[in-house]
Amino acid sequence: MSASHDEDRLLQHEYDGIQEYDNPMPRWWLYIFWGSIVWAALFWFNVPGIGVGEGRIADYDASVAAAAAEFPQPVNTGPDVAALLAMSTDPAALATGKTVFAAYCSACHAADGGGVIGPNLTDNSWIHGGSPEAIYTTVHDGVLDKGMPAWGQSLKPDEVSAVVAYVISLQGTTPAAPKAAEGIAATDPPPSGS
């Protein structure tokens, strides 16, 4: 390499007596760099034919549809009232319901259902309805503005039914320290509790 050619490539600035060469990037590197930017733009705008399939959004939608077909969401058809009432007198179902109630509900409603933060479940007054359907809906769907979680999302369906049956069995019982009645009094008398 000739000295005059090296002098042409020297940059004009100098720092502490040091000059540097103008070393441009290799052309192949620049082509890859600009090509990746173009590819990213085409991919971002979901151009069909870029990548596999009809574009990234169509691929995502197809994946979601395949997952929904493979793992369908259970449909909540609502409670079977006759089954809930039968469970409210069945000792095995009540034992399961009592266990679930003690684990998840007693912190707010007290172990005997008398109410702490949550309302008293033993009297005949209900904030969201005292029918078996209303109790099931309250337990299953929750009441977020009142702090009641949607237990249907974390408990199994048979656990939800068992705890609802247990709550139905609590109506008319006498807790140790009952909370004052809240809500509207039910028109029908509560079923006899255990």
QUIGICOR-V856885 format. One record per residue. N is the residue number from 1. RES is the residue in three letters. SS is DSSP state (helix for helix, strand for strand, loop for the rest). PHI is phi in whole degrees, 0 to 359 (999 if undefined). PSI is psi as a letter, one per 40 degrees, with the letter a starting at -180 (NA if undefined). Layout:
# QUIGICOR-V856885
N&RES&SS&PHI&PSI, N&RES&SS&PHI&PSI
This chain:
# QUIGICOR-V856885
1&MET&loop&999&h, 2&SER&loop&279&i, 3&ALA&helix&293&d, 4&SER&helix&293&d, 5&HIS&helix&294&d, 6&ASP&helix&295&d, 7&GLU&helix&292&d, 8&ASP&helix&293&d, 9&ARG&helix&274&e, 10&LEU&strand&289&h, 11&LEU&loop&282&i, 12&GLN&loop&281&e, 13&HIS&loop&272&i, 14&GLU&loop&221&i, 15&TYR&strand&224&h, 16&ASP&loop&53&f, 17&GLY&loop&79&e, 18&ILE&strand&250&h, 19&GLN&loop&247&i, 20&GLU&loop&238&i, 21&TYR&strand&276&i, 22&ASP&loop&274&h, 23&ASN&loop&252&g, 24&PRO&loop&291&i, 25&MET&loop&294&i, 26&PRO&loop&297&i, 27&ARG&helix&300&d, 28&TRP&helix&300&d, 29&TRP&helix&293&d, 30&LEU&helix&296&d, 31&TYR&helix&297&d, 32&ILE&helix&295&d, 33&PHE&helix&300&d, 34&TRP&helix&290&d, 35&GLY&helix&297&d, 36&SER&helix&292&d, 37&ILE&helix&293&d, 38&VAL&helix&296&d, 39&TRP&helix&301&d, 40&ALA&helix&297&d, 41&ALA&helix&294&d, 42&LEU&helix&296&d, 43&PHE&helix&295&d, 44&TRP&helix&297&d, 45&PHE&loop&275&e, 46&ASN&loop&60&f, 47&VAL&loop&287&h, 48&PRO&loop&299&i, 49&GLY&loop&95&e, 50&ILE&loop&270&h, 51&GLY&loop&83&a, 52&VAL&loop&264&h, 53&GLY&loop&92&a, 54&GLU&loop&265&e, 55&GLY&loop&117&i, 56&ARG&helix&295&d, 57&ILE&helix&290&d, 58&ALA&helix&295&d, 59&ASP&helix&296&d, 60&TYR&helix&296&d, 61&ASP&helix&300&d, 62&ALA&helix&295&d, 63&SER&helix&294&d, 64&VAL&helix&295&d, 65&ALA&helix&295&d, 66&ALA&helix&294&d, 67&ALA&helix&294&d, 68&ALA&helix&294&d, 69&ALA&helix&289&d, 70&GLU&helix&282&d, 71&PHE&loop&235&g, 72&PRO&loop&292&i, 73&GLN&loop&284&h, 74&PRO&loop&294&i, 75&VAL&loop&267&h, 76&ASN&loop&277&h, 77&THR&loop&272&e, 78&GLY&loop&96&i, 79&PRO&loop&280&i, 80&ASP&loop&266&h, 81&VAL&helix&300&d, 82&ALA&helix&299&d, 83&ALA&helix&293&d, 84&LEU&helix&296&d, 85&LEU&helix&293&d, 86&ALA&helix&294&d, 87&MET&helix&295&d, 88&SER&loop&290&e, 89&THR&loop&243&e, 90&ASP&loop&271&h, 91&PRO&helix&301&d, 92&ALA&helix&293&d, 93&ALA&helix&294&d, 94&LEU&helix&294&d, 95&ALA&helix&295&d, 96&THR&helix&297&d, 97&GLY&helix&298&d, 98&LYS&helix&294&d, 99&THR&helix&296&d, 100&VAL&helix&295&d, 101&PHE&helix&299&d, 102&ALA&helix&296&d, 103&ALA&helix&284&d, 104&TYR&helix&243&d, 105&CYS&loop&249&d, 106&SER&helix&293&d, 107&ALA&helix&298&d, 108&CYS&helix&258&d, 109&HIS&helix&250&e, 110&ALA&loop&71&i, 111&ALA&loop&298&d, 112&ASP&loop&261&e, 113&GLY&loop&83&e, 114&GLY&loop&287&e, 115&GLY&loop&95&h, 116&VAL&loop&232&c, 117&ILE&loop&279&d, 118&GLY&loop&281&i, 119&PRO&loop&286&i, 120&ASN&loop&292&h, 121&LEU&loop&260&e, 122&THR&loop&259&e, 123&ASP&loop&273&a, 124&ASN&loop&259&e, 125&SER&strand&253&h, 126&TRP&strand&225&h, 127&ILE&loop&282&d, 128&HIS&loop&242&e, 129&GLY&loop&102&h, 130&GLY&loop&254&e, 131&SER&loop&288&i, 132&PRO&helix&305&d, 133&GLU&helix&296&d, 134&ALA&helix&293&d, 135&ILE&helix&296&d, 136&TYR&helix&299&d, 137&THR&helix&298&d, 138&THR&helix&296&d, 139&VAL&helix&290&d, 140&HIS&helix&292&d, 141&ASP&helix&267&e, 142&GLY&loop&74&i, 143&VAL&strand&224&g, 144&LEU&helix&298&d, 145&ASP&helix&291&e, 146&LYS&helix&259&e, 147&GLY&loop&89&e, 148&MET&strand&272&h, 149&PRO&loop&291&i, 150&ALA&loop&276&g, 151&TRP&helix&290&e, 152&GLY&helix&294&e, 153&GLN&helix&273&d, 154&SER&loop&240&d, 155&LEU&loop&261&i, 156&LYS&loop&288&i, 157&PRO&helix&303&d, 158&ASP&helix&289&d, 159&GLU&helix&289&d, 160&VAL&helix&298&d, 161&SER&helix&297&d, 162&ALA&helix&295&d, 163&VAL&helix&290&d, 164&VAL&helix&295&d, 165&ALA&helix&299&d, 166&TYR&helix&294&d, 167&VAL&helix&296&d, 168&ILE&helix&299&d, 169&SER&helix&290&d, 170&LEU&helix&285&d, 171&GLN&loop&298&h, 172&GLY&loop&92&e, 173&THR&loop&277&i, 174&THR&loop&244&h, 175&PRO&loop&284&i, 176&ALA&loop&295&d, 177&ALA&loop&226&g, 178&PRO&loop&290&i, 179&LYS&loop&281&i, 180&ALA&loop&299&i, 181&ALA&loop&298&i, 182&GLU&loop&231&i, 183&GLY&loop&89&a, 184&ILE&strand&251&h, 185&ALA&strand&292&h, 186&ALA&loop&290&i, 187&THR&loop&283&d, 188&ASP&loop&272&i, 189&PRO&loop&293&i, 190&PRO&loop&293&i, 191&PRO&loop&293&i, 192&SER&loop&294&h, 193&GLY&loop&269&i, 194&SER&loop&260&NA
